[in-house]
Amino acid sequence: MHIIIILFACISFIWFSLRFNWWRIPRKGIRVLMYHKISLGLGDGKKEKLRVSPEDFSRQMRYLKEKGYKSISLKELKEYFEGKKKFDFHPVVLSFDDGYKDNYLNAVPILREYGFSAVFFISTAYVGKDNLWDINGKDGGEPMMDWNEIKALCGQGFEIGSHTVTHADLTGIPREEIVKELKDSKSALESKLGVKITAVSYPFGHYNGEVMRIASDTGYPIGIATRHGINAESDNPLAVKRILIRGYDRRLDFILNVTRGRSHI
């Protein structure tokens, strides 16, 4: 019986160590957390990968606040990569892809409650509309923020970045279309909002050397990817690592994501 108990304990320990990266050494550097939807979803209780509930999001922001994290701007992130900026606190960039309306309705009040800023990456073709990439069967896409809401974010001190015009996979289209997606989205955002757009989040996280070169040539010093990890000073600012926060993550997942750069192997 004792052997069975010991064997079960060993198997459980191995499973836990494979499932959770508790054994990794906490890393220094800048964490860029990636969110998408902040809402309850369809009401069926099913957890979704890209939809974090407002309750969970609030708990996550409370954790960051209690642990001494402070949000930094894209300008500060760029200066960090250039070796010009040091921090005497735990820096974090909170980023939201796509421009969902629930970001404005649900995420922003929580961010303000805990004193965090954030950057919202917008696909300009879908502003004020429902998107296409979330269409499920006969259901329509998710509602996106309109221009008034995006302008209100700017007025409240939040940052805006490009997520291209049509949310296109930039690695799967001709060069001239890549240029158009990046250039036209930047132009539309700057014209509508009266702010300088300095960062692009690559749709689907897909990018390559050509995409990075075109992004740089069209006026983006920062390119945001989806590769998991924590950013070191020597990293490429056109391939910024991010940590995806999933809707079904446990509290331990979130803590390990923030401290280790990912919660599991």
Secondary structure, DSSP 8 states (H G I E B T S, - for coil): -HHHHHHHHHHHHHHHHHHS-TTS----SBEEEEE-EES-TTSS---BTTEE-HHHHHHHHHHHHHTTEEE--HHHHHHHHTT----SSEEEEEEEEE-BHHIIIIIHHHHHHHT---EEEE-GGGTTSB-STT-BTTB---BB--HHHHHHHHHTT-EEEE--SS---GGGS-HHHHHHHHHHHHHHHHHHH-S---EEE-GGG---HHHHHHHHHTT-SEEE----S-B-TTS-TTSB--EE--TT--HHHHHHHHHHS-S--
